[in-house]
Structures are given as C-alpha cells and as structure tokens.
Amino acid sequence: MTTIQASKVTLTYLREKFNLQRTADESFFTEWLTDLPELSDEEKQALDRVKSNYLYLAELRPMMMKYIVKIVVSRLLELACFYRPPFEIDSKPSMEIFVEDSDDVIQGNIDVLVLHKHLSVFVIRERNALSLEAGKPQILAEMLDNTHPEKPSFGLITNGNYFSFFKLMKQATTVYATSHDFAIGRENDLHSVLRILKHLGQLALQ
C-alpha cells in the first residue's frame, strides 16, 4: 500500500491509479435535480438569515473566514436534521491543499464531516480565496474509500460562499459527476442547497 499526501493527489493520479473517470451521462447524477423536498416558510426564513449573516460577517471580518464558514455549515446541517439519529457526525483529520498559482502557493485545509456511510460534507477553510476546484481531487479520493461499492457515495463541498455536490459510483470504471456550483449570494441558491442536502441524506439511508 502506498501512502500519498492529500496535497499531492491530482485528478490524473486518480485516473491512473483507480481508473476514475468523469461521466458525460447526464442521467447518472439526477439526484440533485429531481424529487427534492419542499422547504417550510420557517426554513426559508432561517436560510435567508444565514445568507444575510454570512455576507455581513464576510465583509466585516474577512480574516475570520474559517469561523464564518463553520457558522454557515453548522446551520445547514441543523436544518437538514443531520444532528439527529441515525446520522452521526464524525470529523476526520483535516486534509491540506497546496495549489501553485504563478509565483504564489495557495494553501488551505479541508475538514471532512462524515454524516453517514455514503454521505460526506467537505468544508474548505479558505486561505487566499481557495476555490472548490482546488479541493476536488482530495474529495474524490475520500469518496473512493467506500466499503459498499454497490451503492453510490454522495458529497457536498463548500467554502461557505460556493457549494457543489458530487456523486461517485464504483463500477467496472469508477465514475463521478458533479452538480453545478451554487452561490450563497444568489437568490434562493441556499434554498436549493438545503433541498438537495435533505434529499441526499434520505438516499444515503436507503
């Protein structure tokens, strides 16, 4: 067994080592588009407060971004009922990310919250505007660690501002797909994130 640092994992490495491919089949990952639960007025109002608080704090205290991100994620998990049985939040050690950008090195960390065997939330604690794209290889590497290959794994990655959902399935060729990115600053995007998160939570329990 070879141990590789998370910061050294690339999509090329995952493709060569695990035969991981991004599928072009639009029917593969429809769970973020269909059969989504409706939100109550109280949930919508709560999300609107989360959005307002985030935008205010991000402008007022940009250097405290990692704490602001945790506030957003914690509220989302609460509204999705992930603090209740049968879900269990198991925080794994942070994974470091280093991304070369011209003469600079962008550094950040990913916190992994395992909510169920097939559902994880990946939280990027920003530094120098680390993007979701930078953390994608590490997230897919984590999702490959699925002890039940007959079932898909789902994941959400967020840096507090942007959100993206993942689905990975081990087949003859292991494939994955992503949703489009949602932004906390767009109207109703946070509503969509919670609806999808609730839906994936129910699928993970089946």
Secondary structure per residue as TSV (DSSP state, phi and psi in degrees):
chain	resnum	aa	ss	phi	psi
A	1	M	-	360.0	134.4
A	2	T	-	-106.7	129.5
A	3	T	-	-97.0	130.0
A	4	I	-	-126.0	136.7
A	5	Q	-	-64.4	140.7
A	6	A	G	-57.6	-35.0
A	7	S	G	-68.3	-15.8
A	8	K	G	-96.3	-6.5
A	9	V	-	-72.9	130.8
A	10	T	-	-127.3	165.4
A	11	L	H	-63.6	-34.9
A	12	T	H	-63.1	-43.0
A	13	Y	H	-61.1	-44.4
A	14	L	H	-67.1	-34.4
A	15	R	H	-68.0	-42.4
A	16	E	H	-76.3	-37.1
A	17	K	H	-83.6	-37.5
A	18	F	H	-121.1	6.0
A	19	N	-	55.9	40.5
A	20	L	E	-84.9	129.7
A	21	Q	E	-133.3	144.7
A	22	R	E	-84.1	124.2
A	23	T	-	-82.9	146.3
A	24	A	-	-97.1	2.0
A	25	D	-	-76.0	109.2
A	26	E	T	-67.5	-16.6
A	27	S	T	-85.7	-6.5
A	28	F	S	-69.5	-42.4
A	29	F	-	-123.9	81.2
A	30	T	-	-104.1	-2.8
A	31	E	T	-64.6	-21.0
A	32	W	T	-89.4	0.9
A	33	L	T	-116.0	-28.5
A	34	T	S	-123.5	157.1
A	35	D	S	58.0	34.5
A	36	L	-	-82.4	139.0
A	37	P	-	-71.0	153.3
A	38	E	-	-82.5	153.6
A	39	L	-	-100.7	147.3
A	40	S	-	-76.7	164.3
A	41	D	H	-61.4	-36.3
A	42	E	H	-64.6	-40.1
A	43	E	H	-66.2	-41.1
A	44	K	H	-63.1	-42.3
A	45	Q	H	-65.1	-39.0
A	46	A	H	-63.4	-42.0
A	47	L	H	-66.5	-36.6
A	48	D	H	-64.2	-35.1
A	49	R	H	-69.3	-39.6
A	50	V	H	-59.1	-46.1
A	51	K	H	-60.9	-47.4
A	52	S	H	-62.6	-43.2
A	53	N	H	-64.2	-42.2
A	54	Y	H	-62.4	-48.8
A	55	L	H	-62.6	-36.8
A	56	Y	H	-69.2	-48.9
A	57	L	H	-68.9	-35.6
A	58	A	H	-64.3	-33.3
A	59	E	H	-80.6	-35.8
A	60	L	H	-78.2	-39.2
A	61	R	-	-132.2	64.3
A	62	P	G	-60.7	-26.8
A	63	M	G	-75.3	-11.7
A	64	M	G	-102.4	26.9
A	65	M	H	-56.2	-40.0
A	66	K	H	-62.1	-31.2
A	67	Y	H	-78.3	-36.1
A	68	I	H	-65.0	-40.0
A	69	V	H	-59.7	-43.4
A	70	K	H	-61.9	-35.3
A	71	I	H	-62.5	-44.8
A	72	V	H	-64.0	-48.8
A	73	V	H	-64.6	-42.6
A	74	S	H	-60.2	-41.1
A	75	R	H	-69.5	-38.9
A	76	L	H	-62.1	-44.4
A	77	L	H	-64.8	-35.8
A	78	E	H	-66.4	-45.9
A	79	L	H	-66.9	-28.0
A	80	A	T	-82.6	1.5
A	81	C	T	65.7	31.0
A	82	F	T	-86.5	0.3
A	83	Y	T	-95.8	15.8
A	84	R	S	-123.7	156.5
A	85	P	T	-58.4	146.6
A	86	P	T	-93.3	11.2
A	87	F	-	-76.2	146.1
A	88	E	-	-136.3	127.6
A	89	I	-	-90.8	114.7
A	90	D	E	-116.8	106.2
A	91	S	E	-81.4	119.4
A	92	K	E	-89.9	161.7
A	93	P	E	-56.9	144.3
A	94	S	E	-64.2	146.3
A	95	M	E	-105.3	132.7
A	96	E	E	-87.2	146.0
A	97	I	E	-124.0	132.4
A	98	F	E	-127.4	122.2
A	99	V	E	-125.1	120.8
A	100	E	E	-77.0	129.9
A	101	D	E	-137.0	100.2
A	102	S	T	53.7	-118.4
A	103	D	T	-93.7	-0.9
A	104	D	E	-105.5	159.4
A	105	V	E	-119.9	119.7
A	106	I	E	-90.2	125.6
A	107	Q	E	-120.0	142.8
A	108	G	E	-161.8	179.8
A	109	N	E	-132.5	149.0
A	110	I	E	-114.4	125.2
A	111	D	E	-95.6	132.3
A	112	V	E	-106.6	120.3
A	113	L	E	-111.0	114.0
A	114	V	E	-91.8	114.5
A	115	L	E	-92.5	-29.2
A	116	H	E	-160.6	172.6
A	117	K	T	-55.8	-31.2
A	118	H	T	-118.2	17.2
A	119	L	E	-142.3	123.2
A	120	S	E	-132.4	150.7
A	121	V	E	-116.7	129.1
A	122	F	E	-112.9	118.6
A	123	V	E	-110.4	116.1
A	124	I	E	-86.0	120.4
A	125	R	E	-89.9	106.3
A	126	E	-	-63.8	147.4
A	127	R	S	-152.1	123.8
A	128	N	S	58.0	42.4
A	129	A	S	59.2	46.0
A	130	L	-	-62.7	130.0
A	131	S	-	-91.8	165.4
A	132	L	H	-62.7	-36.4
A	133	E	H	-59.3	-35.1
A	134	A	H	-65.0	-30.8
A	135	G	H	-91.9	-3.2
A	136	K	H	-56.6	-46.7
A	137	P	H	-59.8	-40.9
A	138	Q	H	-65.0	-37.6
A	139	I	H	-67.7	-45.0
A	140	L	H	-65.1	-35.9
A	141	A	H	-62.9	-40.5
A	142	E	H	-66.3	-40.6
A	143	M	H	-70.5	-22.0
A	144	L	T	-67.2	-20.1
A	145	D	-	-83.2	65.5
A	146	N	-	-112.7	114.0
A	147	T	S	-79.4	-3.6
A	148	H	-	-123.6	78.6
A	149	P	T	-64.5	-14.1
A	150	E	T	-76.9	-8.8
A	151	K	S	-117.1	147.6
A	152	P	-	-75.8	157.8
A	153	S	E	-109.2	142.8
A	154	F	E	-121.4	150.1
A	155	G	E	-148.9	153.9
A	156	L	E	-124.2	130.4
A	157	I	E	-115.8	137.5
A	158	T	E	-149.0	149.4
A	159	N	-	-114.6	19.5
A	160	G	S	91.0	-29.6
A	161	N	S	-103.2	-42.4
A	162	Y	E	-118.1	152.6
A	163	F	E	-137.6	140.2
A	164	S	E	-146.0	140.9
A	165	F	E	-105.7	148.1
A	166	F	E	-127.3	149.6
A	167	K	E	-134.4	133.7
A	168	L	E	-132.3	137.8
A	169	M	E	-137.1	127.0
A	170	K	-	-82.2	117.0
A	171	Q	S	-132.1	-163.5
A	172	A	S	-55.1	-41.6
A	173	T	S	-115.5	121.6
A	174	T	E	-72.4	126.4
A	175	V	E	-123.9	157.0
A	176	Y	E	-144.3	163.2
A	177	A	E	-150.3	161.0
A	178	T	E	-128.5	158.5
A	179	S	-	-80.4	178.6
A	180	H	-	-79.9	168.5
A	181	D	-	-80.0	138.4
A	182	F	E	-106.0	148.7
A	183	A	E	-124.9	136.6
A	184	I	T	-65.0	-24.1
A	185	G	T	-81.6	-11.7
A	186	R	S	-85.4	147.7
A	187	E	T	-62.0	126.5
A	188	N	T	68.7	1.4
A	189	D	H	-62.6	-38.8
A	190	L	H	-66.0	-31.2
A	191	H	H	-62.7	-44.0
A	192	S	H	-63.5	-40.5
A	193	V	H	-60.0	-44.8
A	194	L	H	-67.1	-40.0
A	195	R	H	-61.2	-44.5
A	196	I	H	-66.8	-42.6
A	197	L	H	-60.9	-42.0
A	198	K	H	-62.2	-43.7
A	199	H	H	-64.6	-45.4
A	200	L	H	-65.5	-32.5
A	201	G	H	-62.1	-41.6
A	202	Q	H	-68.2	-38.1
A	203	L	H	-65.9	-35.5
A	204	A	H	-66.0	-24.3
A	205	L	H	-85.1	-15.9
A	206	Q	-	-75.3	360.0
